[in-house]
């Protein structure tokens, strides 16, 4: 099935020489573990709690404004 023409391009999608798996691991280790990870998780939890508080406040205002 492969063509031997000089103008044809052979594409091998399973070429393992160009795979770099450790890039995402370094980002994960930097932002999800250690002191920076604790700060990021705490800031995320605080933002979630403030968001839930605001949704509850606005909902309560519109429900109870008789």
PDB file as gemmi writes it, atoms N, CA and C in Angstrom:
CRYST1    1.000    1.000    1.000  90.00  90.00  90.00 P 1                      
ATOM      1  N   UNK A   1       0.799  -1.194   0.000  1.00  0.00           N  
ATOM      2  CA  UNK A   1       0.000   0.000   0.000  1.00  0.00           C  
ATOM      3  C   UNK A   1       0.849   1.268   0.000  1.00  0.00           C  
ATOM      4  N   UNK A   2       2.117   1.170   0.359  1.00  0.00           N  
ATOM      5  CA  UNK A   2       2.946   2.361   0.404  1.00  0.00           C  
ATOM      6  C   UNK A   2       3.480   2.676  -0.976  1.00  0.00           C  
ATOM      7  N   UNK A   3       3.531   3.955  -1.266  1.00  0.00           N  
ATOM      8  CA  UNK A   3       4.003   4.404  -2.569  1.00  0.00           C  
ATOM      9  C   UNK A   3       5.500   4.686  -2.499  1.00  0.00           C  
ATOM     10  N   UNK A   4       6.200   4.331  -3.550  1.00  0.00           N  
ATOM     11  CA  UNK A   4       7.636   4.586  -3.607  1.00  0.00           C  
ATOM     12  C   UNK A   4       7.970   5.795  -4.461  1.00  0.00           C  
ATOM     13  N   UNK A   5       6.980   6.616  -4.776  1.00  0.00           N  
ATOM     14  CA  UNK A   5       7.227   7.810  -5.578  1.00  0.00           C  
ATOM     15  C   UNK A   5       8.063   8.806  -4.787  1.00  0.00           C  
ATOM     16  N   UNK A   6       8.964   9.526  -5.444  1.00  0.00           N  
ATOM     17  CA  UNK A   6       9.780  10.495  -4.717  1.00  0.00           C  
ATOM     18  C   UNK A   6       8.965  11.679  -4.193  1.00  0.00           C  
ATOM     19  N   UNK A   7       7.791  11.950  -4.758  1.00  0.00           N  
ATOM     20  CA  UNK A   7       6.993  13.078  -4.310  1.00  0.00           C  
ATOM     21  C   UNK A   7       6.044  12.741  -3.175  1.00  0.00           C  
ATOM     22  N   UNK A   8       5.964  11.468  -2.788  1.00  0.00           N  
ATOM     23  CA  UNK A   8       5.013  11.101  -1.731  1.00  0.00           C  
ATOM     24  C   UNK A   8       5.642  11.338  -0.360  1.00  0.00           C  
ATOM     25  N   UNK A   9       4.786  11.608   0.610  1.00  0.00           N  
ATOM     26  CA  UNK A   9       5.241  11.863   1.973  1.00  0.00           C  
ATOM     27  C   UNK A   9       4.766  10.717   2.845  1.00  0.00           C  
ATOM     28  N   UNK A  10       5.662  10.140   3.610  1.00  0.00           N  
ATOM     29  CA  UNK A  10       5.309   9.044   4.515  1.00  0.00           C  
ATOM     30  C   UNK A  10       5.074   9.624   5.900  1.00  0.00           C  
ATOM     31  N   UNK A  11       3.898   9.381   6.446  1.00  0.00           N  
ATOM     32  CA  UNK A  11       3.543   9.911   7.764  1.00  0.00           C  
ATOM     33  C   UNK A  11       3.358   8.746   8.715  1.00  0.00           C  
ATOM     34  N   UNK A  12       4.064   8.761   9.806  1.00  0.00           N  
ATOM     35  CA  UNK A  12       3.957   7.721  10.815  1.00  0.00           C  
ATOM     36  C   UNK A  12       3.470   8.366  12.103  1.00  0.00           C  
ATOM     37  N   UNK A  13       2.218   8.177  12.426  1.00  0.00           N  
ATOM     38  CA  UNK A  13       1.675   8.826  13.625  1.00  0.00           C  
ATOM     39  C   UNK A  13       2.114   8.145  14.902  1.00  0.00           C  
ATOM     40  N   UNK A  14       2.712   6.983  14.821  1.00  0.00           N  
ATOM     41  CA  UNK A  14       3.167   6.278  16.017  1.00  0.00           C  
ATOM     42  C   UNK A  14       4.658   6.478  16.237  1.00  0.00           C  
ATOM     43  N   UNK A  15       5.208   7.562  15.748  1.00  0.00           N  
ATOM     44  CA  UNK A  15       6.620   7.865  15.943  1.00  0.00           C  
ATOM     45  C   UNK A  15       6.843   8.250  17.398  1.00  0.00           C  
ATOM     46  N   UNK A  16       7.542   7.426  18.152  1.00  0.00           N  
ATOM     47  CA  UNK A  16       7.705   7.655  19.583  1.00  0.00           C  
ATOM     48  C   UNK A  16       8.876   8.576  19.909  1.00  0.00           C  
ATOM     49  N   UNK A  17       9.601   9.028  18.922  1.00  0.00           N  
ATOM     50  CA  UNK A  17      10.734   9.902  19.171  1.00  0.00           C  
ATOM     51  C   UNK A  17      10.301  11.312  19.546  1.00  0.00           C  
ATOM     52  N   UNK A  18       9.095  11.721  19.169  1.00  0.00           N  
ATOM     53  CA  UNK A  18       8.646  13.088  19.387  1.00  0.00           C  
ATOM     54  C   UNK A  18       7.694  13.225  20.567  1.00  0.00           C  
ATOM     55  N   UNK A  19       7.637  12.253  21.446  1.00  0.00           N  
ATOM     56  CA  UNK A  19       6.701  12.298  22.569  1.00  0.00           C  
ATOM     57  C   UNK A  19       7.436  12.808  23.805  1.00  0.00           C  
ATOM     58  N   UNK A  20       6.891  13.845  24.419  1.00  0.00           N  
ATOM     59  CA  UNK A  20       7.438  14.385  25.665  1.00  0.00           C  
ATOM     60  C   UNK A  20       6.307  14.400  26.683  1.00  0.00           C  
ATOM     61  N   UNK A  21       6.303  13.438  27.571  1.00  0.00           N  
ATOM     62  CA  UNK A  21       5.197  13.269  28.506  1.00  0.00           C  
ATOM     63  C   UNK A  21       5.403  14.098  29.770  1.00  0.00           C  
ATOM     64  N   UNK A  22       6.597  14.474  30.093  1.00  0.00           N  
ATOM     65  CA  UNK A  22       6.897  15.087  31.385  1.00  0.00           C  
ATOM     66  C   UNK A  22       6.550  16.569  31.458  1.00  0.00           C  
ATOM     67  N   UNK A  23       6.075  17.188  30.391  1.00  0.00           N  
ATOM     68  CA  UNK A  23       5.765  18.616  30.411  1.00  0.00           C  
ATOM     69  C   UNK A  23       4.621  18.899  31.363  1.00  0.00           C  
ATOM     70  N   UNK A  24       3.541  18.132  31.266  1.00  0.00           N  
ATOM     71  CA  UNK A  24       2.396  18.344  32.140  1.00  0.00           C  
ATOM     72  C   UNK A  24       2.731  17.989  33.584  1.00  0.00           C  
ATOM     73  N   UNK A  25       3.607  17.045  33.790  1.00  0.00           N  
ATOM     74  CA  UNK A  25       3.986  16.658  35.140  1.00  0.00           C  
ATOM     75  C   UNK A  25       4.666  17.783  35.884  1.00  0.00           C  
ATOM     76  N   UNK A  26       5.494  18.555  35.207  1.00  0.00           N  
ATOM     77  CA  UNK A  26       6.168  19.654  35.885  1.00  0.00           C  
ATOM     78  C   UNK A  26       5.187  20.751  36.269  1.00  0.00           C  
ATOM     79  N   UNK A  27       4.189  21.019  35.425  1.00  0.00           N  
ATOM     80  CA  UNK A  27       3.166  22.016  35.764  1.00  0.00           C  
ATOM     81  C   UNK A  27       2.336  21.516  36.936  1.00  0.00           C  
ATOM     82  N   UNK A  28       1.986  20.230  36.921  1.00  0.00           N  
ATOM     83  CA  UNK A  28       1.206  19.655  38.021  1.00  0.00           C  
ATOM     84  C   UNK A  28       1.984  19.734  39.323  1.00  0.00           C  
ATOM     85  N   UNK A  29       3.256  19.372  39.305  1.00  0.00           N  
ATOM     86  CA  UNK A  29       4.055  19.388  40.533  1.00  0.00           C  
ATOM     87  C   UNK A  29       4.226  20.795  41.075  1.00  0.00           C  
ATOM     88  N   UNK A  30       4.270  21.780  40.211  1.00  0.00           N  
ATOM     89  CA  UNK A  30       4.470  23.150  40.653  1.00  0.00           C  
ATOM     90  C   UNK A  30       3.204  23.743  41.271  1.00  0.00           C  
ATOM     91  N   UNK A  31       2.025  23.441  40.705  1.00  0.00           N  
ATOM     92  CA  UNK A  31       0.799  24.112  41.135  1.00  0.00           C  
ATOM     93  C   UNK A  31      -0.086  23.279  42.045  1.00  0.00           C  
ATOM     94  N   UNK A  32       0.152  21.990  42.172  1.00  0.00           N  
ATOM     95  CA  UNK A  32      -0.763  21.146  42.947  1.00  0.00           C  
ATOM     96  C   UNK A  32      -0.122  20.510  44.158  1.00  0.00           C  
ATOM     97  N   UNK A  33       1.159  20.676  44.359  1.00  0.00           N  
ATOM     98  CA  UNK A  33       1.820  20.099  45.524  1.00  0.00           C  
ATOM     99  C   UNK A  33       2.681  21.163  46.187  1.00  0.00           C  
ATOM    100  N   UNK A  34       3.027  20.927  47.418  1.00  0.00           N  
ATOM    101  CA  UNK A  34       3.903  21.841  48.141  1.00  0.00           C  
ATOM    102  C   UNK A  34       3.177  23.085  48.613  1.00  0.00           C  
ATOM    103  N   UNK A  35       3.944  24.110  48.945  1.00  0.00           N  
ATOM    104  CA  UNK A  35       3.392  25.354  49.488  1.00  0.00           C  
ATOM    105  C   UNK A  35       2.534  26.084  48.462  1.00  0.00           C  
ATOM    106  N   UNK A  36       2.982  26.136  47.221  1.00  0.00           N  
ATOM    107  CA  UNK A  36       2.209  26.813  46.176  1.00  0.00           C  
ATOM    108  C   UNK A  36       0.887  26.087  45.955  1.00  0.00           C  
ATOM    109  N   UNK A  37       0.902  24.769  46.017  1.00  0.00           N  
ATOM    110  CA  UNK A  37      -0.327  24.001  45.864  1.00  0.00           C  
ATOM    111  C   UNK A  37      -1.322  24.294  46.952  1.00  0.00           C  
ATOM    112  N   UNK A  38      -0.847  24.421  48.180  1.00  0.00           N  
ATOM    113  CA  UNK A  38      -1.737  24.745  49.297  1.00  0.00           C  
ATOM    114  C   UNK A  38      -2.339  26.131  49.103  1.00  0.00           C  
ATOM    115  N   UNK A  39      -1.550  27.091  48.655  1.00  0.00           N  
ATOM    116  CA  UNK A  39      -2.048  28.450  48.421  1.00  0.00           C  
ATOM    117  C   UNK A  39      -3.089  28.450  47.300  1.00  0.00           C  
ATOM    118  N   UNK A  40      -2.815  27.723  46.221  1.00  0.00           N  
ATOM    119  CA  UNK A  40      -3.753  27.674  45.092  1.00  0.00           C  
ATOM    120  C   UNK A  40      -5.059  27.023  45.514  1.00  0.00           C  
ATOM    121  N   UNK A  41      -4.993  25.926  46.247  1.00  0.00           N  
ATOM    122  CA  UNK A  41      -6.207  25.247  46.709  1.00  0.00           C  
ATOM    123  C   UNK A  41      -6.985  26.114  47.693  1.00  0.00           C  
ATOM    124  N   UNK A  42      -6.295  26.816  48.583  1.00  0.00           N  
ATOM    125  CA  UNK A  42      -6.978  27.697  49.541  1.00  0.00           C  
ATOM    126  C   UNK A  42      -7.656  28.858  48.827  1.00  0.00           C  
ATOM    127  N   UNK A  43      -6.990  29.449  47.859  1.00  0.00           N  
ATOM    128  CA  UNK A  43      -7.586  30.551  47.104  1.00  0.00           C  
ATOM    129  C   UNK A  43      -8.795  30.069  46.309  1.00  0.00           C  
ATOM    130  N   UNK A  44      -8.717  28.886  45.749  1.00  0.00           N  
ATOM    131  CA  UNK A  44      -9.854  28.323  45.017  1.00  0.00           C  
ATOM    132  C   UNK A  44     -11.029  28.052  45.927  1.00  0.00           C  
ATOM    133  N   UNK A  45     -10.764  27.512  47.119  1.00  0.00           N  
ATOM    134  CA  UNK A  45     -11.832  27.247  48.075  1.00  0.00           C  
ATOM    135  C   UNK A  45     -12.474  28.543  48.547  1.00  0.00           C  
ATOM    136  N   UNK A  46     -11.665  29.573  48.779  1.00  0.00           N  
ATOM    137  CA  UNK A  46     -12.197  30.865  49.207  1.00  0.00           C  
ATOM    138  C   UNK A  46     -13.064  31.485  48.121  1.00  0.00           C  
ATOM    139  N   UNK A  47     -12.630  31.417  46.882  1.00  0.00           N  
ATOM    140  CA  UNK A  47     -13.441  31.944  45.773  1.00  0.00           C  
ATOM    141  C   UNK A  47     -14.747  31.181  45.639  1.00  0.00           C  
ATOM    142  N   UNK A  48     -14.716  29.868  45.817  1.00  0.00           N  
ATOM    143  CA  UNK A  48     -15.940  29.068  45.739  1.00  0.00           C  
ATOM    144  C   UNK A  48     -16.904  29.447  46.862  1.00  0.00           C  
ATOM    145  N   UNK A  49     -16.395  29.628  48.071  1.00  0.00           N  
ATOM    146  CA  UNK A  49     -17.259  29.997  49.192  1.00  0.00           C  
ATOM    147  C   UNK A  49     -17.863  31.386  49.000  1.00  0.00           C  
ATOM    148  N   UNK A  50     -17.086  32.338  48.511  1.00  0.00           N  
ATOM    149  CA  UNK A  50     -17.607  33.678  48.258  1.00  0.00           C  
ATOM    150  C   UNK A  50     -18.667  33.628  47.164  1.00  0.00           C  
ATOM    151  N   UNK A  51     -18.443  32.829  46.135  1.00  0.00           N  
ATOM    152  CA  UNK A  51     -19.431  32.682  45.066  1.00  0.00           C  
ATOM    153  C   UNK A  51     -20.730  32.084  45.571  1.00  0.00           C  
ATOM    154  N   UNK A  52     -20.636  31.056  46.401  1.00  0.00           N  
ATOM    155  CA  UNK A  52     -21.842  30.447  46.968  1.00  0.00           C  
ATOM    156  C   UNK A  52     -22.558  31.441  47.879  1.00  0.00           C  
ATOM    157  N   UNK A  53     -21.808  32.210  48.665  1.00  0.00           N  
ATOM    158  CA  UNK A  53     -22.410  33.211  49.539  1.00  0.00           C  
ATOM    159  C   UNK A  53     -23.172  34.255  48.713  1.00  0.00           C  
ATOM    160  N   UNK A  54     -22.572  34.739  47.638  1.00  0.00           N  
ATOM    161  CA  UNK A  54     -23.235  35.750  46.806  1.00  0.00           C  
ATOM    162  C   UNK A  54     -24.491  35.197  46.131  1.00  0.00           C  
ATOM    163  N   UNK A  55     -24.430  33.967  45.658  1.00  0.00           N  
ATOM    164  CA  UNK A  55     -25.618  33.356  45.048  1.00  0.00           C  
ATOM    165  C   UNK A  55     -26.729  33.227  46.086  1.00  0.00           C  
ATOM    166  N   UNK A  56     -26.386  32.808  47.285  1.00  0.00           N  
ATOM    167  CA  UNK A  56     -27.383  32.693  48.356  1.00  0.00           C  
ATOM    168  C   UNK A  56     -27.944  34.040  48.757  1.00  0.00           C  
ATOM    169  N   UNK A  57     -27.103  35.045  48.813  1.00  0.00           N  
ATOM    170  CA  UNK A  57     -27.554  36.381  49.193  1.00  0.00           C  
ATOM    171  C   UNK A  57     -28.530  36.945  48.165  1.00  0.00           C  
ATOM    172  N   UNK A  58     -28.182  36.857  46.900  1.00  0.00           N  
ATOM    173  CA  UNK A  58     -29.042  37.380  45.840  1.00  0.00           C  
ATOM    174  C   UNK A  58     -30.344  36.590  45.778  1.00  0.00           C  
ATOM    175  N   UNK A  59     -30.254  35.267  45.891  1.00  0.00           N  
ATOM    176  CA  UNK A  59     -31.462  34.442  45.871  1.00  0.00           C  
ATOM    177  C   UNK A  59     -32.362  34.775  47.060  1.00  0.00           C  
ATOM    178  N   UNK A  60     -31.793  34.895  48.227  1.00  0.00           N  
ATOM    179  CA  UNK A  60     -32.574  35.241  49.422  1.00  0.00           C  
ATOM    180  C   UNK A  60     -33.197  36.615  49.308  1.00  0.00           C  
ATOM    181  N   UNK A  61     -32.499  37.552  48.716  1.00  0.00           N  
ATOM    182  CA  UNK A  61     -33.052  38.896  48.543  1.00  0.00           C  
ATOM    183  C   UNK A  61     -34.295  38.856  47.663  1.00  0.00           C  
ATOM    184  N   UNK A  62     -34.216  38.161  46.544  1.00  0.00           N  
ATOM    185  CA  UNK A  62     -35.356  38.131  45.636  1.00  0.00           C  
ATOM    186  C   UNK A  62     -36.494  37.250  46.147  1.00  0.00           C  
ATOM    187  N   UNK A  63     -36.209  36.246  46.953  1.00  0.00           N  
ATOM    188  CA  UNK A  63     -37.263  35.391  47.507  1.00  0.00           C  
ATOM    189  C   UNK A  63     -38.002  36.103  48.620  1.00  0.00           C  
ATOM    190  N   UNK A  64     -37.322  36.858  49.448  1.00  0.00           N  
ATOM    191  CA  UNK A  64     -37.920  37.431  50.659  1.00  0.00           C  
ATOM    192  C   UNK A  64     -38.274  38.914  50.528  1.00  0.00           C  
ATOM    193  N   UNK A  65     -38.237  39.487  49.370  1.00  0.00           N  
ATOM    194  CA  UNK A  65     -38.594  40.900  49.246  1.00  0.00           C  
ATOM    195  C   UNK A  65     -40.091  41.035  48.971  1.00  0.00           C  
ATOM    196  N   UNK A  66     -40.867  40.966  49.940  1.00  0.00           N  
ATOM    197  CA  UNK A  66     -42.312  41.021  49.786  1.00  0.00           C  
ATOM    198  C   UNK A  66     -42.791  42.455  49.684  1.00  0.00           C  
TER     199      UNK A  66                                                      
END                                                                             
